[in-house]
């Protein structure tokens, strides 16, 4: 996968999970993709102070991104 394809697929993954975050008053944005294997995102709105945001990040966001881009090794929240 080219770097452009990786970015497009990561954005597709974020678009898939964004409605769930928005329904709780939050959101997510892509910050960067490093070395084609590490994705940095920023949780926004209610997601910032949410006590389950690490669970959301790992079980929701990371799993969905890996479904679209299997070579992604980690997803990091930089909020």
MIMAR-445734 format. One record per residue (C-alpha): residue number from 1; residue in three letters; x, y, z. Coordinates in pm, whole numbers. Layout:
N
(r NUM; "ala"; (X; Y; Z)) ...
***
This chain:
79
(r 1; "unk"; (0; 0; 0)) (r 2; "unk"; (131; 345; -86)) (r 3; "unk"; (137; 620; 175)) (r 4; "unk"; (-159; 787; 2)) (r 5; "unk"; (-357; 461; 12)) (r 6; "unk"; (-274; 417; 380)) (r 7; "unk"; (-395; 771; 459)) (r 8; "unk"; (-717; 721; 258)) (r 9; "unk"; (-791; 391; 433)) (r 10; "unk"; (-716; 532; 779)) (r 11; "unk"; (-957; 818; 704)) (r 12; "unk"; (-1219; 562; 594)) (r 13; "unk"; (-1174; 382; 926)) (r 14; "unk"; (-1211; 708; 1120)) (r 15; "unk"; (-1524; 792; 918)) (r 16; "unk"; (-1669; 455; 1022)) (r 17; "unk"; (-1621; 516; 1394)) (r 18; "unk"; (-1676; 893; 1401)) (r 19; "unk"; (-2060; 870; 1432)) (r 20; "unk"; (-2026; 664; 1751)) (r 21; "unk"; (-1790; 921; 1904)) (r 22; "unk"; (-2008; 1211; 1790)) (r 23; "unk"; (-2317; 1052; 1946)) (r 24; "unk"; (-2139; 1091; 2282)) (r 25; "unk"; (-2031; 1450; 2209)) (r 26; "unk"; (-1680; 1362; 2093)) (r 27; "unk"; (-1484; 1334; 1774)) (r 28; "unk"; (-1150; 1218; 1638)) (r 29; "unk"; (-903; 1359; 1389)) (r 30; "unk"; (-599; 1215; 1217)) (r 31; "unk"; (-275; 1387; 1317)) (r 32; "unk"; (-13; 1180; 1134)) (r 33; "unk"; (92; 841; 1005)) (r 34; "unk"; (454; 760; 1084)) (r 35; "unk"; (657; 502; 890)) (r 36; "unk"; (336; 347; 757)) (r 37; "unk"; (289; 164; 1087)) (r 38; "unk"; (199; 414; 1359)) (r 39; "unk"; (-109; 635; 1355)) (r 40; "unk"; (-144; 942; 1575)) (r 41; "unk"; (-497; 1067; 1639)) (r 42; "unk"; (-649; 1336; 1853)) (r 43; "unk"; (-963; 1258; 2053)) (r 44; "unk"; (-1179; 1569; 2081)) (r 45; "unk"; (-1482; 1701; 2268)) (r 46; "unk"; (-1622; 1475; 2539)) (r 47; "unk"; (-1370; 1207; 2442)) (r 48; "unk"; (-1089; 1410; 2601)) (r 49; "unk"; (-1208; 1372; 2958)) (r 50; "unk"; (-1388; 1042; 2915)) (r 51; "unk"; (-1272; 775; 3158)) (r 52; "unk"; (-1303; 504; 2892)) (r 53; "unk"; (-1110; 683; 2616)) (r 54; "unk"; (-816; 440; 2632)) (r 55; "unk"; (-1056; 149; 2594)) (r 56; "unk"; (-1228; 332; 2307)) (r 57; "unk"; (-890; 397; 2147)) (r 58; "unk"; (-771; 37; 2169)) (r 59; "unk"; (-1086; -166; 2117)) (r 60; "unk"; (-1268; 69; 1881)) (r 61; "unk"; (-1033; 299; 1696)) (r 62; "unk"; (-725; 76; 1670)) (r 63; "unk"; (-926; -233; 1576)) (r 64; "unk"; (-1115; -46; 1303)) (r 65; "unk"; (-800; 112; 1159)) (r 66; "unk"; (-627; -229; 1151)) (r 67; "unk"; (-927; -371; 966)) (r 68; "unk"; (-865; -118; 687)) (r 69; "unk"; (-483; -109; 710)) (r 70; "unk"; (-349; -435; 860)) (r 71; "unk"; (13; -317; 872)) (r 72; "unk"; (-68; -49; 1131)) (r 73; "unk"; (99; -157; 1454)) (r 74; "unk"; (-21; 109; 1696)) (r 75; "unk"; (-262; 397; 1736)) (r 76; "unk"; (-160; 676; 1972)) (r 77; "unk"; (-382; 949; 2112)) (r 78; "unk"; (-191; 1277; 2137)) (r 79; "unk"; (-459; 1486; 2317)) 
***
